[in-house]
C-alpha cells in the first residue's frame, strides 16, 4: 500500500517584502528570546537573498542580532556549524553578529 504525500515540495518560492516583514512578528515559545526565535525561524525558512533583506529590516528595528537561545548560543554560532550556510553566516557578520 502506497501513501500519497500531502503537499508538493515548493522550490523557488517568491518571498514578497510583506511576507519577509511578517517574520519580524514571529512569537516565541516560553523562555525563548524573541529576537533569537525570530532570527532562527527566518534562517530556517528563507533563501539567502530573502534572509539578507530580512536582516536589514531586523537591524533597522534595533533588534539584537546577537540574541541567544537558552543555552547562550547565538544564530551565527549555530549557522557556522552548517555545511552550506556560508552566505547566511556572512549576512549575519555583515550585520554585526559575532561568535
Secondary structure, DSSP 4 states (H G I P E B T S, - for coil): -----SSPPP-S----HHHHHHGGGPPP-TTS-HHHHHHHHHHHH--HHHHHHHHHHHHHTT--TT-B-TTS-BHHHHHTTSTT-HHHHHHHHHTT---
